[in-house]
Amino acid sequence: MKRFLSLLVVAILAGAFTLGAYKLWMEPETASVAITDTRPNAGFIPVNYTSTATSSSTNADFTVAAEKTVNAVVHVKQYGISRQPRNLMEYFRNGGNAGAGEKRIQGAGSGVIITEDGYIVTNNHVIDGATELEVTLNNNKSYKAEVIGTSAQSDIALIKIDADTKLSYIPFGDSNAAKIGEWVLAVGNPFNLTSTVTAGIISAKSRDLNEMDNNAQSFIQTDAAINPGNSGGALVNIHGELIGINTAITSQTGSYVGYAFAVPSNNARKIVEDILEFGDVQRGIIGIRGGTINPKTMEQYEISVSQGVLVANVDEDSGAKKAGLKEGDVIKEIDGLPIRKFSDLTGYVNSKRPKDVISVKVLRKNKELTLPVTLSKYEIQEYNIKDVGVEVSNPNKEYLKKFNLDHGVVISKALSSRMQRYNLEGLIISEIDGKKVSNVLQVKQIIESKYPEDDITISLIDRNGEKREFVFQN
């Protein structure tokens, strides 16, 4: 009996020892926390990554940006004079007298105050042809405005009002830093509904609407609603900074269909600064001709990349030529900005001035080179004065000295059989409508600012150096 009890005690101790050893060394360790329900909460969709976005980026608050900008966007009304009847009813109402039916016509758009003393940016097409401009602020005060300068090519105009107090204005932002998918607000006056704010995102950048035109454009595309009357208004980021001037919509109906376009703020700011400092737009160019890469050019030039700008030709005496760019080079970057297509290049270069130096990274036969290029000034070389029937071009200074002149443009060609009789080639036009002209660009600006029915007065310097005036009636 004693032997049995001894064996029972030994067995119990051995079992306890074995169980303790198992618990200590063999059994997996368990967490000492309360059990929680691991099922997903209602309405929560699990994802396979950890989001680093802040709440402000996923649930953007537009109220601050709207408050900062709505008082700095104005209503621009333009008045002109219709000197011809616009329909048969007007013609017969005036007894067939075309000149007696003068009538004030009105157009409207938006504008953005950019300084507290009243400088306003708008679209050129908003104010084009106006004889009188009226600007109405968000507080319903109205002022007469004057045109300071325009850029028809970029569709930007600078106007000014003289207010009796400091004005709210929108600071320029960096349109190059704007990103696709970023929230934006469009502020303007669509359909004469003042102080309208719409929201959307940046849908694309460097969008060119004239792909078949040598004059490549570079717009910011947005899906914020923009309609007639929004032209010249502000495209702003959620910080209330101006990143674009709303300009165009593409639509079969003429109204918003899901996307619209704005001139980037960097380009608009450069135009404004040029007008204020120089009186006109100083356009810098690299001095190349080229285009976007496609399968045909990839094969022709043995290019290994599918994005960039192909250099097809380099202009003589250009900054590109002096820097060493060659036909067949592919421009990949400018000042660190990726260049994927031609509108990327023009959009960035149009924000620069002549004599600015840009760093151009090119791919040449699979070898990357970085070349400093000094931009040269773009100047149109010829212009047709169609109503006069002549083509004019820029003469050199030595040629002007023959006529004892320091300004003027030379007649390079007679365009009509009537003008060809007078042997005008080589003569100098020194003034148009009493204004001195020094280059073809000035001629173009004067002619295109006139009404189609206005007369043109030409001051011509003949081969004897004598000044003669001719009036061409329309």
Salt bridges, closest charged atoms under 4 A:
GLU27 OE2 - LYS23 NZ 3.30
ASP37 OD2 - ARG39 NH2 2.72
GLU90 OE2 - ARG86 NH2 3.44
GLU132 OE1 - ARG104 NH2 3.67
GLU132 OE2 - LYS144 NZ 2.75
ASP155 OD2 - HIS125 ND1 2.69
ASP162 OD1 - LYS160 NZ 2.97
GLU273 OE1 - ARG353 NH2 3.22
ASP274 OD2 - LYS270 NZ 2.82
ASP274 OD1 - ARG353 NE 2.50
ASP315 OD1 - ARG289 NE 3.59
GLU316 OE2 - LYS321 NZ 3.60
ASP329 OD1 - ARG364 NE 2.84
GLU333 OE1 - LYS361 NZ 3.76
ASP344 OD1 - LYS341 NZ 3.78
GLU398 OE2 - LYS401 NZ 3.69
ASP406 OD1 - HIS407 ND1 2.82
GLU431 OE2 - LYS467 NZ 3.21
ASP433 OD2 - LYS450 NZ 2.53
GLU448 OE1 - LYS444 NZ 3.20
ASP454 OD1 - ARG83 NH1 3.03
ASP462 OD2 - ARG468 NE 3.03
GLU466 OE1 - ARG468 NH2 3.65
